[in-house]
Every structure is written in C-alpha cells, then in structure tokens.
C-alpha cells in the first residue's frame, strides 16, 4: 500500500469518526485536524495530519494490525483526534483489520469520561 493510499484510508476513518460523534451529540462537529498519536516516537507531541501519517505508516508491505481512531470529546469543537496503533507485530496489509475496507484504521467514535460527554451535550456545545 502506498503512503497516499494509507493516508486516504486514514481520511475516511476521520470522516466516519466525525459522523459518529455528530450523531451522538446531535449536531455537526469539527473533524480532527490535530492528533495525539500513542507511539513512543511521538509521545507528548500534537501532530498535524501529515505528521500523523508519517508516524503511522510502516511502509508498502506491512502495517499495524489495527489503528483505533477517535475524537477526543473533552472539547469536540477543538478537532483533536486520538490515534492508537495496536501492539501486535506488524503484518502484511492483507492480514490487517478490515483489509478490504479502511483497514488498518478502525473508527471508534468519541472518547471521554461520562462527565465530558454530559458537558458536550449540555454546556452550550450543541449549538443551541
């Protein structure tokens, strides 16, 4: 898989995450544009899309088995993504999660505490 193909699948996962959270909050939200990527190489850094792709892309022949993609719900209007590659040994693209779809990316929606979800729903963040 080329880097461009990998990036396109990441974009699709981001669109799905945005749609999921938008449905949960019953309003449009900002698509993630900055990312917390849970990898030692970039620990503590907030990455833009291109740098996130660079950190996650392992080459044309192998990938993480899956890469969870979510929107941090502590401030859904900030457009902050959360990305966690699996801890498995890399595998061929044919053997990753959803290889025929958007794999290795897995859109898991929004992440946050119950209090953060309630705040997002009730503290003026619904656009009312």
C-alpha positions in Angstrom: 0.0 0.0 0.0 1.4 3.4 -0.9 1.6 6.2 1.6 -1.1 8.1 -0.3 -3.5 5.1 -0.1 -2.8 4.8 3.6 -3.5 8.5 4.1 -6.8 8.2 2.1 -7.9 5.4 4.4 -7.0 7.5 7.4 -9.1 10.4 6.0 -12.0 8.0 5.6 -11.7 6.9 9.2 -11.7 10.5 10.3 -14.8 11.2 8.3 -16.5 8.2 10.0 -15.5 9.3 13.4 -16.8 12.8 12.8 -20.1 11.4 11.6 -20.4 9.0 14.6 -19.8 11.8 17.1 -22.0 14.2 15.3 -24.8 11.7 15.5 -24.2 11.1 19.2 -24.2 14.8 20.0 -26.9 15.6 17.5 -25.0 18.4 15.8 -22.1 19.0 13.4 -18.6 18.8 14.9 -15.2 19.7 13.8 -13.3 16.9 12.0 -10.0 16.2 13.8 -7.0 18.1 12.4 -4.5 17.6 15.2 -3.7 14.3 16.7 -2.5 12.6 19.9 -0.8 9.5 18.5 0.0 6.9 21.0 3.5 5.9 19.8 6.8 6.3 21.8 8.4 8.0 18.8 6.0 11.0 19.1 4.9 10.8 22.7 3.7 14.1 24.0 3.6 15.7 20.6 0.5 17.0 18.9 0.7 16.1 15.3 -1.0 17.5 12.2 -2.4 15.1 9.6 0.8 14.7 7.5 3.0 14.1 10.6 0.5 11.6 12.0 0.5 9.7 8.7 4.3 9.7 8.7 4.3 8.3 12.3 1.8 5.6 11.5 2.9 4.4 8.0 5.3 1.5 8.2 5.9 1.1 4.5 4.4 -0.5 1.5 4.4 -4.1 2.8 3.3 -4.1 6.4 1.1 -2.2 8.9 -0.1 -2.3 12.5 -2.9 -4.9 12.7 -5.4 -2.1 13.5 -5.2 1.6 14.3 -8.0 2.9 16.6 -9.1 6.4 15.5 -11.3 8.6 17.8 -12.3 12.2 18.5 -11.5 13.4 22.0 -14.8 14.5 23.5 -13.4 16.8 26.2 -13.8 19.6 23.6 -15.4 18.3 20.4 -15.1 21.7 18.8 -11.3 21.6 19.1 -10.9 18.9 16.4 -8.5 16.8 18.4 -8.1 13.2 17.3 -6.8 10.3 19.3 -5.0 7.6 17.5 -3.7 4.3 18.9 -2.0 1.6 16.9 -2.3 -2.0 18.1 0.6 -3.5 20.0 0.7 -6.5 17.7 3.7 -7.2 15.5 3.2 -5.6 12.1 1.6 -7.7 9.4 1.0 -7.7 5.7 -1.8 -5.4 4.6 -3.9 -8.4 3.6 -3.9 -9.5 7.2 -4.9 -6.3 8.9 -8.3 -5.4 10.3 -10.8 -4.7 7.5 -8.2 -5.1 4.8 -10.8 -4.7 2.1 -12.3 -1.6 3.6 -10.5 1.2 5.5 -8.0 -1.2 7.4 -5.9 -0.9 9.3 -8.0 2.0 10.6 -10.9 1.4 12.9 -13.2 4.4 13.6 -14.3 4.1 17.2 -16.2 7.4 17.7 -15.7 9.7 20.6 -13.6 9.0 23.7 -14.1 10.7 27.0 -15.4 10.4 30.5 -19.1 10.3 31.3 -18.8 13.8 32.7 -17.1 15.0 29.4 -20.0 13.5 27.4 -22.6 15.2 29.6 -20.7 18.6 29.3 -20.5 18.2 25.5 -24.3 17.6 25.4 -25.4 20.3 27.9 -23.0 23.2 28.2 -23.8 25.1 25.0 -21.9 22.8 22.8 -24.9 21.6 20.9 -25.2 24.8 19.1 -28.4 25.9 20.9 
